[in-house]
């Protein structure tokens, strides 16, 4: 097993995980979210740094949540029924509706 430091761009966290092999750039991995659910992440960058002990090079991953996994933006509430009518923008002209 290879111990890899994973730097999560989405949650701005760092943690050490063990892999059977170091994932490559562009590959997807599954990580557990802070809420306990699993989500897909894309590997953005892989690099190696010399460890503080001996002649050992430690792998690092930089990951970001896959766009399809990111939560959708909350829907904007509809304006209230009694909202004031907006004034026409420059270039718009008021045209009466055609009712037949």
N, C-alpha and C positions, 0 to 999 in steps of 0.2 A: 504494500500500500504506500502511496505517495501522499505526504501531507502538503496541502496547497493552501495558501492564504487567498481567500476570495474577497475582493473589494466590491461591494454591491453599490452601484451608482444610484439605483432607484431608492434605496432606503438609507444610503450614506452610512453603511455599516461594514465592518471587517470581521471575518471569522475564519478559523482554520478548519478545513474539511479534508477527509481522506478519499482519494480516488485510486482506482486500479491503474488508470493512465491519465495523463494530463490532457484535458480537452483542448482542441485547437480553436483558433479564431474562427468565428462564424458558426461553430457548433452550438447546439442548444443543450442546456442542462436543467434539471428540475431541482428547485430549492424550496425549503419550507419558509413560508411567510411568517411574520411576527404573530399573526392571528392563528397559526397552526395549519393553514391550508397550503397546498402545494401549488407552485406556479412555474411557468417556463421562463428561462432567462437565456439571453444570447451572450456568448463570450465575445467581448469587444477587443480584448488585448491579453496577451500572454507574455510574461517576461520572467527572467531569472535573475536573482541577486545572490551574491556570495554571502553565505551564512557567517555569523560571528565566530563560529567554531570550525576549525579544520578547513579542508578544501572541498566544501559542499556548496552546491548551488540550489537555492530554494525557488520553486516555481510560484508565481503570483498570477491570479486571474482578475480581470476587470470585467464585470458583468452588468447587464442592464435588462430589465424586464422586457420580454417580448411584447411588441405593441399590441398584439391581439389579446394578451392577458391583462393589460392595464385596464383598470375600471373606467367605465364611460363617465363622461362629465355629467354631473347632476343636471336634470332638465330644469330649465328656467321657468319659474312660475308665470302663468299667463297674466297679463295686466288686468287689473280690476275692471269690471264692466263700466264703472262710472269714471274711467280715466279721461283726462282732458284730451280733446283731439289735438293732434300735432299740427303745427303750421307747415305748409308746403315748403319744401326745400327750393333753393334757387333752380329755376329751369322747369319745375313742375307747375302745371296749371290745373286748376280745378275743373273737372269735366263732370257734368251731371250724368248720372247713370241712365243707360238706355233701358227702358222697361217695355218697349214694344209698341 
